[in-house]
Amino acid sequence: MGLKHHKKAFQLLLFLGLFITLNSYGQDAFLKGKIVDDSNADALPFASVALKNSTIGTIADVNGYFEIKSTEGKHVFVFSFLGYLPLEKTIVLEAGKTMSLEVRLIKNEVSTTWKPVVVTAGRLEQRLEQTVNSMEILPAKLLESRIENTLETAIEQVPGVTVIDGQANIRGGSGFSYGAGTRVLVMVDDLPMLAGDANDVKWSFIPIEQMEQVEILKGASSALFGSSALNGVINMRTAMPGEKPMTMVNTYTGFYDDPKDASKKWWGSNTQMTSGVNFAHRQKFKNYQSC
């Protein structure tokens, strides 16, 4: 009888333990959703989600999606992202259920007057005003307004930068020797665009229609980029696709006026014209991006 009594007591304890475990598991509640920009519904990658006055929190993925576990009841969640106003939401969660919602954050108009983020100065993202090197930023809007169709002519708008016979030179820091180049490293998204034969730049291969900004680092940067950057770095950063597909078509045309010295008008009576078209399409397919 003693053994039988102990067996029943053990079964009762096992049942109570299982009941408590299931009951505590059933109290779990989940919140998931997507964090986007309120103005254009673009995803905000790696935005923060936190339960107010607690240590519970998580980070959204690259597409703005998040999932966080809490307990049932009323909770205050805080959603935040750099450059946006933090948002507090009071949400009632039910045990054993998952609640879904879309969180729309509004840009902080005070902080969105930030200067551009650059990566060329230190091989990592940092604010322009935090760099200790001399840098210039050439935004895409400036080139669109001036109808520039090649990076070769566009960078000459930056003080101290010249292009002579296809060779970039910064502050006259070096000459040009065929096969050695000018020691100005030209890159697209950190990938060098210098040809292997003459160490020169094939400007026509640079996709200026996909440009987001051009970062020009003035001064020797061989410690970061090698001997090709003894006179500086020109790094073109391409734009990333947003939540909505974007297609852009730019057309341009122009003509050359007659010089004052008629002897220099080598083209005779024909009007010298220039024209062309730039086309760009950017779209995201789930975790894949197409440009």
N, C-alpha and C positions, 0 to 999 in steps of 0.2 A: 504493500500500500504506500509505503514511503516513496518508493521509486516512481510509482504511478502519480503520486501527488506532485513530486518535483517535475515530472514530465509535463503535467498540465500547467504548472506555474511557468515553465520555460516557454510553452506554446503561447501562453497569455502575454508574456513579455515580448516575444517575437511579434505577435500580432499588434501589440501597442506600438512597438518601434516602427513597424511597417506603416501603421496608420499615421503616426506622427510624420514620417518621411513623406508619405503621399500628400498629407495635408499641407506640409510646408512647401512642397513642390507646386502644389496647386495654387499657392498664393503668389507665385511669380507672374508678372505681367510684362508685356513687351510693347515697345514703341519703335516704329520704323517709319522711314519716309525719305524725302529728298529735300535738300537745301539749295535754293536757287536765288538768283538776282531778281528783285522785284520789278525792275524796269524791262528786262528782256528775257527772263526765264532761263538764262544761262546757268548751268550748274556751278556751284561753288565748291571746288575740290578741297578736301581736307579741312572743312569747316568743323568747328567744335560744338559738341552737344554735352551739356552737364546738368545734373540734378542739383538744384540750388541748395546750398548749405549742406552739401555732402561731398564725398569723395568719388561718387559714381559719375562716370563720363565716358565719352567715346569720340572718335574722329570719323568724319565722313570719308568715303572712298574717293577715287579720282573723278567719279561721275556725280558726286554729291549725295550718294545714298548712305544711310546710316541705320543702325539697329542698336537699341539699348534695352537692357533688362532691369526691371525694378520690381516693386511690390504693388499690390492692388491699392487703390485709393487715389486721393487727390495729390498731385505733385506739381511743382513749378520747375519747368525745364528752361534752361538758358541756351540760346543758339547764338553763336558769334563767329565772325570772320574778319580778317584784317581789312580795314577800310570801310567796314559796314557797321551800322548801329546794332548793338546787341539786342536780341529780342527775347522777352520772357513770356512763356505761355503756361497757363494753368490747365493741366490735362488730368482727367479722371481715367485711371486704368482699371480694367476688370481682370480678375484673377483668371489665369489660364488663357487669356486672349491677347491678340496682337492688334494694336491700333495703328493705322496708317494716316499720314498727313503730309502735306507739302508746306515747307517753311519758306517764306519769301522775306529776304533781308533787304533793307533799304541802305543805299550808299550813304556814308557819312560825308556830307558836302564839305565839311571843314577839313577832313583828312584826305579827301580825294583830290586835293590840290597838290598831292605828293609829286615829287619829282620822279622821273622814270627809274625803274629798276634795271640795273646793268649786271652783266655777268663777266664781261671781258677783263675788268680790272683785277679781279682776284680769283677767277675761275669758280665763283659761287655768286649767288644772287645777293645784291646789296643795293641800298639806295644810292643814288648818284652823289648826294651830298656827303655820304659816308666814305667815299673813295678818297684816297690820298694822292692819286695820280691825276694828271691833267687829262680830262676826257671831254668829248663832245658827243652829243646825241643828234642824229639826223632822223626825224620822225617820218613815217610814211605819208602823212597828210601834206607835209611840205613838198615832197616830191610830186604828189598828185596835183597840187596846185600849180606847180611849175612845169608840169608835163615832161618830167624827165623819164627817159626810156632806157637808160643804161646807168649802172652804178658808177661807171667811169666818169661821166659828166656830173653826176649828182654829188659826189664827194668833193668836187672842186668848190662847192658852195661853203665848205667849212674853212674857216681861217687857218692858214698855215699848211693846208693840204693842196698839193698840185699833182697833176698827172701829165707827164711828158713822154710822148711816144709810147703810151700804154703803161708806163711805169709810175706807180704812186710814190710820192715823196712827202714826208712830213717835216716841216720846218727846215727844209734843206739839209736834213741830217746826213744824207749820203748821196753819192752819185749813182750812176747805173753802169754796170759792167755786164755785157751780154753773157748769160750763163750763170751769173751770180745774183742778178736782180738788185733791187734797191734796199733790201733788208726791211721792207714793210710787208708784214704778213697779212694777207687778205684771206678771210675765212667766211664760210656760210654755216651758221649753227655750230661753230667751233671746229669745222672741218676745213683744212687748208685748201685753197683754190689755186695754188702755185703749180704750174706745169713742171713735169719732171725733167724736160729737156733743157729749157732755158731759164727755169725758175721765174717765169713771168706769169701774168694773170690773163686768163682767157675771159675777158669781161662779158662776152656774149653768152657764156654759160651760166652766169649768175642770175637767178630768177627774181628780178626786181619786182615783178608783179605780185610776188608772195611775201614781200618784205613787211615786217612790222616796225623795225627801226634798225638804224646802223649805228654801231658803237665804235667810236674812233679813239683809241688810246694813244696819246702823244708821248713819245719817249720810249727808251729801251725797255723791252719786256722779255728779254731772252731767258730770264730766270723762270718764267712761266711757260713760254711758248717756243723756246729754242732760238738758234742763231738766226733764223729767218725774221725774227721780230726785233732786231737791233735798232731799227729806226721807228718802230711803232706797230700797232695792230689796227686793222679795219675788219670788224666782225659784223656781218649782216645776220640779223635774227629774223627768221621767217615767222609768220603769224600762225597761231593754232586755230583749228576749227572750233566753232561754238556749238551750242545746242541746235541751232537752226542752220541749214545749208546756206552758203553765201556764194553768189556768182558775181563777178565784177568784170566788166568789159570797158576798157579805156581806149579811145581812138584819139589820134593826134595828127595834125598836119601843119605845115609851115612852109615858108619860102625864104630865100636869101635875097636881100636887097642889093642894089647895084652899088659898088664901091665908088668913092669920089674920084679915084684915079681910073679912068676908063681903060687904061692899058692893063689893069689887073682883072678886068672882066673877061676871063678866059672862056666862058661858056657862050659868048655871043649873044644872040637875041633870045635864046631859050631861057625861060624862067626856071631857076633851080628850086625844086620842091623836095620836101621830105614828109613822109607820112608813115603811119604804122598802127598796129593794134596790139594791146596787151590784154590777155585773158587770164582769169584766175577763178578757180572753184575750190571751195573748202567745205568739207562735210565730215560728220562723225557717224560711224556705224558701230553702235554699242561701244566696245573698248578699242575700236580701230579708227584711225584718223586718215582722211584722204585729202591731199592738197594737189 
